[in-house]
C-alpha cells in the first residue's frame, strides 16, 4: 500500500472575505475527503528552485492518491473558488509526493 500523498498549495488572495469563507469550507471538505492540513501560513521564499512568491501556502496530507482525486473530482465542491486556481487540483503550483513505506 502506498503511503500518504502531500500537496503543497500556493496561491494569492485578492479578496480577504472570499478567502476566509473558502478556508472555512475547504478545511471541512479536505477532512471529509481523507485529507489533513499540515501547515498553513504565508509563503515567504523558496529555499531551492524557481517558485514565485505567493500570499498563502497550505500543505495538505492526503491518505492516498484516491482521496486526493476524490476531493478534486467531487462535483459538490466544484464551486470552491481556489480549488482550481492554484490550490492543488491539477495546478502546476502543487507538488505531490508519496512517502515510501
Secondary structure, 3 states (H helix, E strand, C coil): CCCCEEEEEEECCCCHHHHHHHHHHHHHHHHHCCEEEEEEECCCCCCCCCCCCCCEEEEEEECCHHHHHHHHHCHHHCCCCCCCCCCCCCCCCCCEEECCC
